[in-house]
Amino acid sequence: MSYGTRTSAIVVTCALFLVGCTKSGDHTPSATSAKGSLAQVPSLKPTVTVSPTPTPYVVKTQVPLGNQPPSAAIPATDLKAPCPYVSTADAQQAQGNHIYLTTVTKQTPPWCRFYFYSSPFNAVLEIAPTVFATPLEAHNALVLTAQASTQASSISSYPNFAPGVDLISFRTAMFAPDNGLDWACAFVKGTTMVLIRTQQKDTSQDARNIAALIVNKF
């Protein structure tokens, strides 16, 4: 189971952003199109103590999640259980798909996956938190995850999406027939980066709706 021309500019600005992690200031909550500048996402506050040599983060390629029809056994790595971050009913309303099954992984912290009620019973939502050793490492992972988007021009930043929390929106691979055009977002809170992938290629809002529902769980 799973999930051009501006590329050079984005890679350069991402590299600058990864080392410039002591800037602070006031920011508006409205979206800011990246268009070559991820540095518009505010970095960590200088009062946060971080490691001077953070562990390099290797971004895993985002691949579509498989289907989970009722007749198929749930993988041994997963459990049929409620998501600890958002109820199935709220997730369903926030991203607009009828959900028949919710699973969580056995890892800590658990990842949540939500599946469509009809054939092909595909995953329509994934919430995937990852904990790092320091806030700096989580922050760098956020930038690198967005940089790995399937469509560089889709990357947009949302400074102060929630109090003290920055979010980046971008396209990803979630549902194979959508050919890498599904929308995702990610945010960092403390030492945790949360990646949210949706089976939605028409609007980026659904992923941010989920983020708004779960941000206080971390």
Order of alpha helices (4+ residues) and beta strands (2+ residues): alpha-beta-beta-alpha-beta-beta-beta-alpha-beta-beta-beta-beta-alpha
